[in-house]
Amino acid sequence: MLLRLNNINKAFGSGQPGQIKQVLRDISMEIDQGENLAFLGPSGSGKSTLLNIIGTLDKPDSGDLFFEGRNIIEYSEDQLATFRNRQIGFIFQAHHLLPQCSVLENILVPTLPLRDSKFKKERYARALELIKEVDLWEHRDKLPGTLSGGECQRVAVIRALINEPKLLLADEPTGSLDRKNAMGIISLLLKLNKELNTSLIVVTHSMEIGSKMTNTYDLVDGQLVLSNSPS
């Protein structure tokens, strides 16, 4: 087991009666290494909030989050920053590429805090391998502004994987793409999920994308409901 959520709760509001919205209610689940799954639900249902808590970008009001047996809720901010950089890859709807940096430079951004020069060289070699694998070799020295939306999102996928994280979190990663490019990104994510044995969680409102995952959960009234599972 890679990840375990134990009674996660999260609410937003001013604290005044009637002005508090309970977004997540006693959510508990386990995620195995190499598993892929999707969180489905309409805008405002709490999908991204749950993903941000799993990715330690947000904290729950109560509950515990265990990663390989360690309760990372107890980590300091410095510990969390190191943890995120080494163990988690993030992909968002907007690719967030640096416009002044080339494709290769953007991919290597997560390696900048690393102090081990040998590991940095390994990451550089890995970046070149991944660029070839996703058919971006001819674009490696180009700026993001010269690429299509689908190409930019492929760069974002590689960037998220460059430090070989054990968990990949994708928040509406195809929301700004047409169907063809969207399905291409999902196929790429699932391919890498299998090849690298990286656990994958995708937040989406698309039933079609959800159906590509091994497990799909609906977020209903703050609780996760398993809506499909392997046959």
Secondary structure, 3 states (H helix, E strand, C coil): CCEEEEEEEEEEECCCCCCEEEEEEEEEEEECCCCEEEEECCCCCCHHHHHHHHCCCCCCCEEEEEECCEEHHHCCHHHHHHHHHHHEEEECCCCCCCCCCCHHHHHCHHHCCCCCHHHHHHHHHHHHHHHHHCCCHHHCCCCHHHCCHHHHHHHHHHHHHCCCCCEEEEECCCCCCCHHHHHHHHHHHHHHHHHHCCEEEEEECCHHHHCCCCEEEEEECCEEEEEECCC
